């Protein structure tokens, strides 16, 4: 890395690291961001980070001063009012906006500022609201106000192109692609449409054009000369619309490195959120509004602080003259506002131009390196969105890189796979469409029908449906902030190289290993005798609680009797698991078949809980949804629920599965016979009824964990129970179980449902009574056990009870430790 950094500094040393600031990047990072040690944070477009010095100043200020409600005349209230006024001026200064021309309205964030404009803008049936396709949902949402007032709404795609008639090649023109007009209401017939444009009846109407200074999806920086072109009626997209045009800039992303200069580009409205700029405070933003535009806003609602006088029992109210007082409802967040000076203090120390150069150097370096990444067959790994689509060379880009990754066979890695692996590597990034549906559809090439069909297929924001019909539904985004370092960039590039770039396939212990796909080797054939034996059996009566080991156990139509037949539901209806409630792992369970009782113990309860396992129809029945599966359940009384609530430290309801809306699946090669017949009872399992792991596979994993523990790191070792298996077998070669299609243990027959997709659950373990979360063993498994976005370890089994029915009655079979296991790969 030292040599690479030297080369990096040769190229970017003049821009990287704040060479002219009192403190360079390395000193800044070491002093004020110690919490980032061992972590790579690359989601500054989502939220940048506050510094420790900044928060120390905030704390000292709050502990040293008394700030009262500004809607009063006391000394503390006047001190607050004076401070708020100075903060307004500080914000205006950041945007180079003169207080003579602009006002700063504090809001709860950029979204609230945009909503305020939409609510108060004087829409009419002759108005037009136009916005660029690359816009945040919060900008798109303004159209609801416009449409409700009968206005026309239109989206446009703007492409900046070089004017070939200019010899210098420095002047730009804009190519406009206008989408169809949107209208609501009966008054649509009052207007004439010609060639997709609207001819208005009156020329006195007000129109609004909205665009971002920087697209939060692609990082594309829009040319701010648009402001004057639109306001002067010279912009092709707006010139056909009668009336006066006003301009709104969403600067939430762009102002973090290049705030719009409102003296040069006098937009009417600009919105921002301060946590995007310097991390703290959250829940505070601003609307920068031109005085003339502010006078046109029509606010209906009035509240405390917005009126000069009002009478309760008649229609009489006189609003205050100050636009800030009129538009800011109630008491503003004055303590948060007081903290702004400490964020701007950092910006002033480094300077915004130096921050822009610093972050751009990192983004440019990483972007180039990503474009150079190739698979072993010379296919590109990274598809980067934004700059490559433009015809303007070196189009200005923000410190954001949005991309998707391809395998060597040109299929896509899902963005959720990338995100999960990044988490295991300590890398924080963002995935999805980033609330920018227009940019997402544009760059991913998704049509209206694609978007609708994706939604109908179940895809919604923030879900795991990252690939539908072989195409990505979103993307991966990294973004750099003022405290980002070269080391952050290198760690990210190393992550891409190690996790997604294909290498020559090698043979390891008879198992084919490839970094981007898992190849199963079918080198095992069924034998008449078997050296494989059942080593242990574990039952987990309550989902996510401890299990108990047995020497033998009966099987039922749902798998192992009583396995995962109970669970806990939170007060909000959510299903509680160890990932959400680690305390569940401390609850011990045991079932005595002869007594017919479930016994439970918790370190937080002195008494043991006993529950009859015999079905009791007198208990309350209900129906619940568990991960998309509907279950009929039996619930318990206050005494039982109180015991569990004390055990895990939160209100919950204990419930038992009594029946389910049966799922079914097909077994390949078995004449399409269903793996569960219609009478099968399904317990609270995620996929298969039982989970099997082998001791040999565990041993191989531990050898990999051991070889990866270098540089004095603590020795890592996991046992089979970390994976919560029902069945552990021994005597096979490592990972042979991947190829088993069926197996029998004694007279019990099972069908393999394939590999078990592992999650962060296996990274949780108990130490000294505390639940500890690490990156292992999932990180190591991800390095060699990935298949199409899944990290596989162990196999899922379904019990085939219908293979032996006697007089229409299912015979109860038992499995016992020590029995021979006979697998088949056919």
N, C-alpha and C positions, 0 to 999 in steps of 0.2 A: 504493500500500500504506500510505503514511503516514496518509492520511485514514481508511482502514479500521481501522488500528490505533488511531487516536484514538477511533473509535466503539466498538471492542472494549473499550478501557480504560474508557470511560465506563460500560459495562455490567458488566465483570468486573474492573475495576482493584483492587477490594478483595480479591479472591481470587487474582488472577494475579501471579506473579513474586516472591513472598515479600517483601512490603513491610516486614515486621517482623523479617526475618532479617538477620544481619550482612552478607550479600552477596545482592544481587538476582539474578534469573535471567540477565540479560545479562552481569553480571560473572562469575557462575558458569560460564556457557557459554563465555565467552571465555577464561577461565583454565584450566578443567579439562577441556574437551571440544574442544580445537583440532582434533582428528582428524575432527570432524564437519563441517568447512568444506566447502561444496559438496555436502553430503549431507543427506537428510531421513530420519531413522531413526524408524520408526513401528511397531516390533514389540516394544514393551516388555512385552507380555503373554507373548511368547516368551522374551525375555531382555532385561533392562534393561542399561544400560551402566555400567561402572565409571568413576570419575573419575581424572584424572591425579594429583591430590593424594592420593587414597586409595591408589593403587598406590605412590606415593612413600613413604608411611608404611609400607606393607607391606614394601617393599624395605629401608627403613632399619631396621625392626625385625628382619628376618631377618639383616641384615648386622651387627647390633649385639649380638645375643643368641644363646645356645646353648640349644637345646631338645632334650632327650633323650627317648627312649621313656618314656612315663609308667608303664609296667609295671616300675618299678624304684625304687630308693631313693637314687640318686645326686643330687647337687645339680641337675644339668640336668634329670633326670627329675622331681624334686620341683617344679622351677620350671614344667615343663610341666603337671603335675597341678594346681598352683594356678591356672595360667592357664586351663585347661580348665574348672575349677570356676567361675571368675569369668565365663567365657563362657556357661556354662549359666544362671547367674543373669541375665546380660544378655538372653538369649533369653526367659527367663520374664518379665522385666520388660517386654519389648516386647509380650507378650500379656497384660500385667497379671495374671499368674498367680503366686500366692504359692508360694514354695518349700516351704511347709508342706503345700500341697495338690497340687502338681504336680512332675513330674520332666521334665527335658529329655534326651532320648535322641538323640545324634547319629547320623545315617545318611548314606548317599551321595546323598540327595535325597528329595523328597516321595514319589516312586514307591517307593523302598526302605522308607520309613516306612509307607506303606500296605500293602505286601507283608508287613511285619513284623506288623502288626495282623492281617491275614488268616491268617498262618501260626500265630499264637499265641493267637488268640481261641478260647475253649472252646466250639466248635460242638458241637451234638448233633442228633439227629433231630427234636428238638422246637424247635430254634432257628429264627429267621427273620432273614434278611438283607434289609433293605429300603433302597432308594436312590432318589434322584430321577432322573428321565430326563436332566436336564441335569447330567451328570457326566462326568468324564474317564475314559478307558479304564482308567487305573490304579486308579480306584475300582471300576469294573465288574469288574475282574479278581479282586477279593476273592471274588466269588461262586463262583469255582472251588474255593476252600477250603471254603466253606459247602456247596456242592452235594456235594462229595466226602465230607462227613460226614453226608449225608442231610438237611441243613437245607433249609428252604423259602426261596426267593429271590423277591423281588417288586420291580418298578419302579413308581414312582408319579410322577404329574405334579402339581405343586403350583401352584395359582394363588392369589395373594393378592387378596382382594376386599374392598370396603368393606362393613362391616356396616350395612345400612340402618336398623337399630333404634337406632343411636347418633346422637344429635343432633350431636355434635361432629364426627363424620366422621373421627376420627383413629384409631379402633380398627380392627384388621384381623381378618379371619377367613381361613381357608384352604380353598379348594375342592380336593378331592382326587380325582384320577382314577387308580384303581389298575389296573395291568395284570395279566394272568393270572399265576398262581403258576408258578414253575419248580421242578421236583423231579427228582432222580435216585435210582436205586436201587430195590431190591425193597420197602423199608420204606414206600414211598409208600402202600401199601394199608392201613397201620396207622392212617392219618389220615382224617378225614372232611372233605369239602369241602362248604361251604354258601355259596352266593351268591358264589363266587370268593374266600372267605376261609377260613383254616385254623383249625380247632379243635384245639388241642394237647392231648396226653394229660396232660402234667405242667405245673405252674405254676412249677417251679424252674429252667426253662431261661433262658438268656441270649440276648438278641436284639441286633442291631446295626442302627442307622439311620445312613446316610451322605448328606451333602449338601455342596455347596461354599458357602463364604461368598460367592463371586462366580463366576458361570458364565464359564468362559474362552472360550466361544463368543459369547454375546450381551452379556456385561457385566452381566447382571442380578444385583443383590445380593440374596441371600436374607435374609429376616427371621430374625435369630438368636433371636427368641423361640421359634422352633421347638424349641430345645434343652430348655427347661423343659417345654413342652407334651408333648414325647415322653417325657422322663424321668418325668414325673408321670402318664403314662397318659391325658392329655387330648387327644392328637392322634388325630383320627378314623381316620387310616390305620393306626395301631398299636394302638388300644384293644381290638380284637377278638383280638389275639394275646396269649396267656397268657405269663407270665414277666416278667422284668425287661428294660427297654430301656436300651441304652447308645447314646451318640451320637458319631459321628465327623465332624469338619469338615475338608474339604479346603480349606485356606487358601492354597494355593500362589499363586493369582492374587489373592485378596482382600486378603491381608496386605501387599501392596505399597503400599496406600493406606489400608487400614482393618483392622488386625489384630483378630481377635475378642477382645473383652474377657472373659477367662475368669472374672473375679470376678463379672461380671454374667451371663454366659452360660456356665455351668460344664460345658462339653462334656467327655466322657471322653477323647477323642483328638483332637488337632489336628496336621496335618502342614504343612510348609512347605519351600521351597528358597530358600537365601539369595541365589543369583544373580538370582532374580526381584525381590528387594528392592533390592539395590545392586550387581549386576553381577558381583561377585567375592567369594568363590571359587565356581567351579562344582564339581559333584560333592560338594556338602555340603548336607545338609538336617537336619531335626529332626522327631522325634515328641514332642509335648508330651502327656504322659499323666498323668491323675489318679492319685494314689497308690493309691486303692482299686481302680481299674481295672487298674493295673499288677500288683497282686497276683493278679488273675484270669488273667493271660496265662500260657500254658503253652508254654515254649520247650523243644523237644526237643534240638536240637543244642547242643553246648558247644564252646568253642574257647579259644585262648590269651586270657587276661585275664578269662574268665568263670567260672573255677573257683577254689575255695579249695584243693582237693586232688583228685587223681585217681591211680588206679593203672593201669598200662598193661596188665597181663595178667589182671586180674579186673574184674568189673562193679562198679566202685566209683568214684563221683564225688560231690563235695560242691561245690555251686555257691555263688558269693558271694552275700551278702545284699543288696548294693546293686543296685537294679533297673537302674541305668545299666550296671553291670559285667556283669549277666546278659544284657542285650539287645544290648550293643555287642560284636560279634564281633571278635576280634583287636585290632590296634593302630588306634585311630581316626586320622583325618586331622588330626593335632594342629597341623601348620603351617597348614593351611587354617583350622582353628578359631581359631588365634591372630590371623588377619587379620580376623575378624568385627568386632572393636572399631572398626576403621577405617571399615567400612561403616556401623555404627551411629553413628559420630561424625558422619557427614554427615546421617543421619536426625535426630539430636538437634539439630544446628545449624538445620536447616530446620523441624523438627517434623513429625510424621506428619499432623497435622490440616491444616497449611499445604500439604503435598504433595497431600493429598486435594482441597483446594479449588483448587489450581493446576491439577492435571490435569483436574478436573471442569470448570473454566472452558473449557479448550481443547476437551474432548470435546463439551460442550454447544454451544459456538459452531459447531464443525464439523458436528455433527449437524443443527443448524438450517439451516445453509447448504446442506447436501446435500439436505435435504428441499425446499428452494426451487428446486433445479436443474430446469429444464424444457427439453425439446427445442423446436425451432421450431414444432412442432404442439401444444405445451402438454402433451405427455405427460411424466410423471415420469421422471427419469433414474435415481434411486437408490431401491432397496428396502432399507430398514434393518430388521434383525431385532432383536427384544427388546422395547423400550419400547412400540412401537406395538401389540404384541399384548396388552398388559396393560390391564385395566379400571381399574387404580389410577393416577390422574393423578400425574405426576411420580414414578413408581416409581423408587427409588434405582438408579442405574446407575453402574457403574465407568467408568473412562476408556478404554472400548473401544467401537468402532463396527464392527459386522459387517454387511456389505451385499452386494448384487449390483447390477449395472447393466443397464439395458435400452436398446435402440435405440428410435428413434422409431416403428418398426413393431411395437414390443412384444416383439421377440425379444431373447434374452439375449446380452450380452457374456460370453464364457467367463472364468472367474476367472484362468486361465493367461494369457489375452491381457492382462488388466489387470496381472498381475504382471510380464510381460515388458516392457510399456510403462513400468511404474513403474521397473523397473531402468534403462531407458534414460534416465529422467529423474532418476536418482540418488535414488529413493525406495525405502526398504526397508519392505516390508509382508509380510503372511502370507496364504496362501490354502489352501483345502481345507476339512476339517471339524475341524481342530485337535484331533484325538484325542478328540472329543466326539460320538460317533455319535448319542446320544439327542437332544441339542440340534439337531444338524444335520438329522436326520430331522424333528423337530418343526417347526422354522422353515421348512424347505424344502418341507414337506408330502409327504415321501417315505414311502410305506407299506413294510411288510415285503417285499411282492412287488417293489416298485420297487428296494429295496436289493439284493435277491437278483438281480434281472435285470440291474442295473447291474454287479454283480460278475461275472455270467456273460458280460456283454458286454465284460469285460476291465478294468473299472474297479477299481483298488486305490488305497490311500493314496499320495499324492505323485506320481500320474501326471498325464498331460495330458488325460485324458478328463473335461473340465470340463462338457460339455453332452452329455447322452444323451437321445434322443427329445424334443429341444427343451426340456429342463429342466435346470437346473444341478444338479450333483452335490456342490457345495460352495459356498463363499462367499469373500469378501475381508474381511480384518480389519485395521484399524489400531488402535493403542493408544498412549497417551501415558505418558511417564515423568516423573520429577521434574525432568529437565533439558530437557524439551521446551519449545519456544518458540512464540510467536504466528507467527513467520516459518515455522516448520515447518508449521503449520496452513494458512497462506496458500499455501505452495508446493504442498501437497497439493490444495487446492481449485482452484488454477490448473491443475494437472495434469488433474483431472477435467473442468474446463471446456474445456480445449484438446483433450483426447483423446477425449472421449466425448459431449459435447453437440453435437447436430447444428446446423449453420448452413445458411443458404441456399446452394443448389448454384450454383457458378459454373463458367464455361467457361474453361479455361486451355490455350492452345495446342492447341485442338481436343480436349482431354481433359477429361472430366467429373471434377471433384474434389469429394468429400464427406468430411467428417471421420470418418464411421463406416461408410462402405461405398464400395467402388470400383466405379464405373460404366464399363463398357467401351463405347467408341463405335465402332460398326462402319461407318466411313466410308471404308474402303479396299476396292477391288475388284481382282480379278485382272487383270493386264495381259499383253498379248502380249510386250512388252519390259519390261525392268526396269532401273531405275537403282540398284538395291540390289546391292551386291557383297560377296563374302566378303573381309573385311579381314585376318583372322588365324585361325590354327588352333593350338590348344595341347593337348598330350597330358599327362596326369597318370598315369604308370604306377603310382606308389605312393600310396595314399590319404593325403591331408593333407601329402604332401611337395611340393616344387616341381615345376612342369611344365616342358616345353620347347616352343618354338615351331618350326613346320615350314612349308614352302611347300606341301607336299602330303602326304596321308596316306591309307592304305587303310581301307576300312570292312569290318566283319565282321558276323556275326549279332548280336553284342553291342554294336555301335556302332563307334566308332573303335578300331582294332586296338590291343590292349594297354592301353587306357585304364582306369585304376583296377582293374588286374588283380591287384595285390599290396596287402597291408596288413600292419600290425604289430599283434600281439596282446600285451597285458600279461601279467604273471605270474599275475594272477588271472583270466585269461580274457576281460578286457575289451578292446574294440577301441580302439586309441589314435588319437586325432585331435588336431588343433591346439588345440582348446578345452581338452583335458586336458594335452597335451604340446606346448607352443609350439615346442620345439626341432625338431619335425618340419619346420617351415617353413624350416629352414636346410639341409636335405638336398637336394642338386641331383640331377636325374635326366636321362638321355639314353638313347635307344634307337637303335642303328644297325641298320637293317633288313638291310643286306647282310651284316654280321657276325653278325647274330642275337644281339646282346648288349645287356643293360641295364647302363649305367654309373651308378654312384652316387658322390657326393662329399659329405664333411662337414667343416666346419671343425674338428671335434674328432677327426678321423682323418687321419693323414698319407697313408695309402694309399687308393687308389681301389678300389672294389669292382666286380667284373665278374660278371654272372650271365647265363647262357644263357637266351634267351627261348624256345628250342625245348623243348617239353614233354618232361620226363624222368620216365618211369614208375618209375625206380628209387628216387626220393625217397619219403619217408614220406607216406602219404595219411591224411587225417583229415576229420572233419566238424565244422563250427563254425556257430554262430548269429550272424548279423550283423544287428542291428536287426530281429529276428523272421523273417529269411530264412535258410534252411538252405543251406549251401554245402559241397561237397566241395572240399578244399584240398590243395595240395602244400606240405609244409614243408621247411625247409632245415636243414643241419647246424650244428654249434656255431660254426664259423668265421664263417658269415654272420650268425648270431644275435648273436655277440659283437661284430661290427662295428657292427650297429645299436644294440646295448645301449650301447656306448661313445658312439655318435653322439648318443643322446638322454638318456643319463645314467640309464637304468633298465633292468632286465632285460626282454627282449621276445623274441617269436618272429616271424620273417618268414614269410609264407605267401602262396601264390598260388591264385587261384580256378581250379579245373579244371572244375567244373560246379555247377549249382544246382538246387534244387527250383523249377521254373519258375513265375514269376508270370505272370499274364495280365491284360489289361484290354481294355475295349471301346472302339472308336472310333465316336463318334456319327455317324450318317449313312452308315456304310459297311457296312450290312447285318450289323451286329454282328460284323464280322470282328475276331479277336483281334489286338492290336497286336504280340504276339510269338507265333510259332508254337511248337509243342512241342519243337522241336529247338534253339531259340535259346539261346545261352550268355549268361548274365547275369553281369556283373562286379560289383565291390563298389561299385555306385552306390546312392545313397539312393532315388531315384525314377526319373527319366528317364535314358536312356543318354547324352545330350549336353545341355549347357547353352549357350544362345545369349543374348547381350546385344547391344544396338546402341549404336554410338558416339553417336547422337543422344540416346538416353535417358541415357547417361552424362553428356553435356554438360548436359542439363536438370538432372540431379541436382547437378552441380557448381555450376550457377548458383544453385540453391537453397541449397547449402552456403555459397556466397560471400555471398549476401544475408543469411544467418543469422549470419554472423560479424561482430558489431558490438562496440562498446565495447573496441576494441583487441585482440580475440581473434585468435589466429594464423589465417592463411588456411588453409582446409581444401580439399583437392583429392584426388580419388580417380581412379585410372585403371581401365580395364576389368579388369585382372588382379586387382584386389582381390576380384572376385566369382568367381574361378577358372572362367572360361568356357572351353568347348572351341571355341566359334565366336563371333567378333565380326563383325558386319555393319555396313555404312555405306550411307547413301543413302536411308534411310526417315525418316519423321517420328518424333519421340520417342514411344515407347510404342505405335507401330503393331503391334509384335510381339505385344502382348496379344491381338489379334484374329485372328492367323494360326492357321488350323486345320491347314494342311498347307503344305509348301514343298518345292521341289526345287532342288538345286544340281547343275548338269550333269545327269547321268542318275541321280543319287542322290535318292531321295524320303524325306521325313521327315514324321512326324505330330507335331503339338504336343500335349503332355500337360498344357498349361496353365502358369500362372505358377509360378515357383520361390519357395518360401517361405523367406525369408532369416532367418538367426539371427546370434548374436554373432560368428560366425566372420569376418564381413566387417569387424568392428571391429578385427581384429588386423592389425598391419603391422610391418615391420621398420625399425628406425632405428639406425644405427651398430652393427649386429650384434645388437641387442636387440629382442625382440618386445614391442611396445607395444600396450596395449589402450585404446581410446577408446570414446566413446559414438556416434561417427559412423562411417559414414554411416547406420547403422540407425535412429538417432533421427529424422533428417530423413525417411528413407523411411517411417517409421511415421506421420508427420504427413500423408502424402497417398497412400500406397500400401497401405493396409490394406483387406482384404476378409475379413469373417467370421473375424477373429482372426489372419489371416495377413498378413505383410508381403511383398508380391510385387515381385520385380524380375528381369527376364529370363524366358525360357521354357524348359521342358524338352522335349526332342525324343526320339523313338524312330525308329530307322532301319528303313525298310520294305524289307528285303531280298527279301521274297517277292513283290514286285511284278514282279520279272524273274528268273525261273528258266529255265535252259536245260538240258533233259534231266535234270531233278531235281537239278541242281547250281547252287549259288548263284555268280553271277559276282562277283568281287571288284571293287568300284568304288572310285574315288579321288575325293576332293574336293581342290581346289587354290585357294590364295589368288588373288583376282582374278576368280574365276568369278562369273557373274551368279546372283542369288538370286531365285527366283520364288515368292512367297508367295500363298496363297489363303485367303480368309476364308469360303469356302463348304464 
